[in-house]
Amino acid sequence: MSKTVGIKDVAAAAGVSVTTVSHVLNDVAYARVGAETRERVQEAAHRLGYGPNRLAQALRTQRSGMIGFISEEIATTPHAGRIILGSEETAKRRGYNIMIINSTSTGSAESRESDVAALMDRQVDGILYATMYHRRFTVPANLAGLPAVLVDSEDVGQSISSVIPDEEGGARAAVQTLIDAGHTRIGMINNTDDVPATHSRLRAFKETLEETGLEFHADLVQAEHSEVPGGYQAALRLLRSESRPTAVFCYNDRMAMGLYRAAGELGLSIPAELSVVGFDNQELIAENLYPALTTVALPHYEMGAWATENLIDAIEGKADLGLFAAHPTVLDCPLVVRDSVAPPAAQ
């Protein structure tokens, strides 16, 4: 039988002390180990197939190496699934595993507390709680006092650290790209749900117009349920008006898809006669509309990664999540340029 590889073997292969190997592989915060030495140790450990003994490590540190992930429909929402991917890849890099519970956004307070309790019973070191769209809600009572981070959501009581997308910044970029293309009569198709994105994207729309000297026209904003049929109905109202807009900013890509249908029925060519910008960068939609949709990307992967990185730092005593609780961390929503924007047609 082959000999079991131990920490002494890694130390010998890397030409360093056992202590140095321990510091590198356990990512000890106070250890002063140079980048070259750290890389040499990691390479030797990988080549020899050595990993820390998780059972022994758990007994020593009183940590399980498991992170609980409560997913309010994220696991069944393809475009938001990158939150989980960002979390899993970050956890793996830091030597942790993810345990997922798929919950529902319509669950009761009791069911949410049961989800938290189920993870606590399995001795997770901390909990990530992700919602399927940016919203504010009252977190489960038994989440208080645990290492925890909210993803794409905010705690009404401001007691839990959270990471959210820059809704306003993304909307500003969307509207600005239409202005930069030369459009002065710009419409918006908005959502009817009372969620942060509905209000912040509309606010950014108004302010961006005003800051560039363009007048805001309330009749150029139509709101419906944020799905394809809603986008279609709102677009018909906008595009059938005598003074229709030459460009439209849509609350999300699904509503933009409905606008494409309405424009086609009315004989309007995109982008020659109507420019369109969406939001969310749902690639199955945005890349496959014709022409491909210019849109704003939500930082799903980045939010999952940030939340996991900071949760693990807190678990390991390297960060204080309380410092982030009062004010959510906001991540950029970059513009993804495709083919749905052009200068307005000559009148």
Residue pairs with C-beta under 8 A, 6 or more apart in sequence:
5 48
5 49
5 50
6 50
7 18
7 21
7 22
7 25
7 50
8 18
9 48
9 50
10 21
10 25
10 41
10 44
10 45
10 48
10 50
11 17
11 18
11 20
11 21
13 44
13 47
13 48
14 20
14 21
14 37
14 40
14 41
14 43
14 44
14 45
15 40
16 37
16 40
16 41
20 31
20 33
20 37
20 41
21 41
21 45
22 28
23 31
23 33
24 31
24 33
24 37
24 38
24 41
24 42
25 41
25 42
25 45
25 52
26 52
26 57
27 94
27 95
27 316
29 316
29 317
29 318
33 41
44 50
45 51
52 95
54 65
57 63
57 65
58 64
58 65
63 125
63 315
64 122
64 123
64 124
64 125
65 95
65 96
65 97
65 125
66 96
66 97
66 98
66 99
66 122
66 123
66 124
66 125
67 87
67 91
67 96
67 97
67 98
67 99
67 124
67 125
67 126
67 127
67 128
67 308
67 311
67 312
68 99
68 101
68 116
68 119
68 120
68 122
68 124
68 126
68 127
68 128
69 84
69 87
69 98
69 99
69 100
69 101
69 127
69 128
69 130
70 100
70 101
70 103
70 112
70 115
70 116
70 119
70 127
70 128
70 129
70 130
71 83
71 84
71 100
71 101
71 102
71 103
71 130
72 103
72 104
72 105
72 107
72 129
72 130
72 131
72 132
73 102
73 103
73 104
73 105
73 132
74 80
74 81
74 83
74 84
74 102
74 130
74 131
74 132
75 81
75 84
75 100
75 102
76 102
77 132
78 282
78 284
79 280
79 281
79 282
79 283
79 284
79 300
80 132
80 133
80 152
80 298
80 300
81 300
82 300
82 301
82 304
83 130
83 151
83 152
83 300
83 301
83 303
83 304
84 98
84 100
84 130
84 304
85 301
85 304
86 300
86 301
86 302
86 303
86 304
86 305
86 306
86 308
87 98
87 128
87 151
87 304
87 305
87 307
87 308
88 98
88 304
89 305
90 304
90 305
90 308
90 309
90 312
91 97
91 98
91 308
91 312
94 308
94 309
94 312
96 125
96 308
96 312
99 119
99 122
99 124
101 115
101 118
101 119
103 111
103 112
103 115
104 111
105 131
105 132
107 115
109 138
109 140
109 141
112 140
113 140
113 141
113 142
115 140
116 127
116 140
116 142
116 143
116 146
117 142
119 127
120 142
120 146
125 147
125 315
126 146
126 147
126 148
126 149
126 311
126 312
126 314
126 315
127 143
127 146
127 147
127 148
127 311
128 148
128 149
128 150
128 151
128 304
128 307
128 308
128 311
129 139
129 140
129 143
129 148
129 149
129 150
129 151
129 153
129 160
130 150
130 151
130 152
130 153
130 304
130 307
131 137
131 150
131 151
131 152
131 153
132 152
133 152
133 195
133 197
134 152
134 153
134 154
134 164
134 165
134 167
134 195
134 196
134 197
135 153
135 154
135 195
135 196
136 153
136 154
136 155
136 156
136 196
137 153
137 154
137 155
137 156
138 155
138 156
138 157
139 148
139 150
139 155
139 156
139 157
139 159
139 160
143 160
144 159
144 160
147 311
147 314
147 315
147 321
148 160
148 161
148 311
148 321
149 160
149 161
149 162
149 163
149 307
149 308
149 310
149 311
149 321
150 160
150 161
150 162
150 163
150 307
151 162
151 163
151 303
151 304
151 307
152 163
152 164
152 165
152 300
152 303
153 162
153 164
154 162
154 164
154 196
154 328
155 162
155 325
158 325
158 326
159 325
160 321
160 325
161 310
161 321
161 322
161 324
161 325
161 328
161 329
162 324
162 325
162 328
162 329
163 303
163 306
163 307
163 328
163 329
163 330
163 331
164 196
164 303
164 328
164 329
164 330
164 331
165 298
165 299
165 303
165 330
165 331
165 333
166 330
166 331
166 332
166 333
167 196
167 197
167 200
167 201
167 204
167 333
168 200
168 201
168 203
168 204
169 204
169 330
169 332
169 333
170 201
170 204
170 279
170 296
170 297
170 298
170 332
170 333
170 334
170 335
171 200
171 201
171 204
171 205
171 208
171 249
171 279
171 296
172 204
172 207
172 208
173 296
173 333
173 334
173 335
174 249
174 277
174 278
174 279
174 295
174 296
174 335
175 186
175 204
175 205
175 208
175 209
175 249
175 277
176 208
176 212
177 277
177 294
177 335
177 337
177 341
178 186
178 247
178 249
178 275
178 277
178 341
179 186
179 208
179 209
179 212
179 214
181 247
181 275
181 341
181 342
181 343
181 344
182 343
182 344
183 245
183 246
183 247
183 275
183 343
183 344
184 214
184 246
184 344
185 217
185 220
185 243
185 245
185 246
185 247
186 209
186 214
186 220
186 245
186 246
186 247
186 248
186 249
187 220
187 221
187 222
187 238
187 244
187 245
187 247
187 248
187 249
188 202
188 205
188 220
188 221
188 222
188 248
188 249
188 250
188 251
189 221
189 222
189 223
189 224
189 231
189 234
189 235
189 238
189 248
189 249
189 250
189 251
189 255
189 256
189 259
190 198
190 201
190 202
190 221
190 222
190 223
190 234
190 251
191 197
191 198
191 223
191 224
191 225
191 226
191 230
191 251
191 252
191 255
192 198
192 223
192 224
192 225
192 226
192 230
193 225
193 226
197 251
198 251
201 251
201 279
202 221
205 216
205 221
205 249
206 216
209 215
209 216
210 216
219 241
220 238
220 245
222 234
222 235
222 237
222 238
223 234
224 230
224 231
224 233
224 234
224 255
226 251
226 252
226 254
226 255
227 254
227 255
227 258
228 254
228 255
228 257
228 258
228 261
229 258
230 255
230 258
231 250
231 254
231 255
231 256
231 257
231 258
231 259
231 262
232 258
232 259
232 261
232 262
233 258
234 255
234 258
234 259
235 248
235 258
235 259
235 261
235 262
235 263
236 262
236 266
238 244
238 245
238 248
239 245
239 262
239 263
239 266
239 268
239 274
240 266
245 274
246 273
246 274
246 275
246 344
246 345
247 274
247 275
247 276
247 277
247 341
247 344
248 259
248 274
248 275
248 276
248 277
249 277
249 279
250 256
250 259
250 276
250 277
250 278
250 279
251 279
252 278
252 279
252 280
252 282
253 278
253 279
253 280
253 281
253 282
253 285
253 286
253 293
253 295
254 280
254 282
254 285
255 278
256 276
256 277
256 278
256 285
256 286
256 289
256 293
256 295
257 285
257 289
259 276
260 270
260 276
260 289
263 269
263 270
263 274
263 276
268 274
270 276
270 291
270 340
271 291
271 339
271 340
271 341
271 342
272 342
272 345
273 345
275 340
275 341
275 342
275 344
276 293
276 294
276 340
276 341
277 293
277 294
277 295
277 296
277 340
277 341
278 285
278 286
278 293
278 294
278 295
278 296
279 295
279 296
279 298
279 333
280 286
280 295
280 296
280 297
280 298
281 295
281 296
281 297
281 298
281 336
285 293
286 292
286 293
286 295
286 336
286 338
287 293
287 338
289 340
291 338
291 339
291 340
292 338
292 339
292 340
293 338
293 339
293 340
294 335
294 336
294 337
294 338
294 339
294 340
294 341
295 335
295 336
295 338
296 333
296 334
296 335
296 336
297 333
297 334
297 335
297 336
298 333
299 331
299 332
299 333
299 334
302 331
303 331
306 329
306 331
310 319
310 321
310 324
311 321
313 319
314 320
314 321
